[in-house]
Amino acid sequence: MFTKRLSFLTPLLLALGCALCTASSAEASQGETVGNGSTAAANPTPSLQDGKGTARLIPNAPIVVNTPGTWKIVYTVGREGIGAGGGIAVHISPYWGWTPPQNSNRDYPGYTTVSTSNEKAILDTVIGDFHYIVVRTGEVPLAEKQTITVTYGDTAGGKHPLGRSRCDKYAEEGEDFFSMHNL
């Protein structure tokens, strides 16, 4: 049985910052729909504050190749916060059998949810082509140490087991987990 260490999980590319969010959903400005029918926040203002946090993957354990699972990407906002309209983008690899993320049916594979530790903030989520998950804040910014959690393959605690996501079909050695920041 092949396993991959979660720390080498290349197919999850976490790109942080409003500039990438704006580019990834440019066609969704002015409230148009993208991907599976989600809407993007209209005309976000890029902020130099965005993209200075940290991200971690849960669980931090080996993954059995070509098996379904649930993975959480927890982004912790940095000292300078994320301004209104700013956010993050998560990219799930479209290669080697990773399940495309989707947020329209919790009983279909790849069900993806997004939450924040700031109870007053409303997050806008767009899941578009090429397996991008773009998450932006609305009018309420996020402060230092607040979090955004993207749950890829969410089963709602086991109530919807078909929502899990399938990982890479192949076992590679020495892959990296990348984090990019727009400063």
PyMOL commands that set and color helices and strands:
alter all, ss='L'
color gray80, all
select helices_A, chain A and resi 6-8+18-24+26-31+129-131+161-163
alter helices_A, ss='H'
color red, helices_A
select strands_A, chain A and resi 3-4+12-16+33-34+38-39+54-58+63-64+68-69+71-76+87-92+112-116+123-127+132-137+147-152+165-166+179-181
alter strands_A, ss='S'
color yellow, strands_A
deselect
rebuild
show_as cartoon
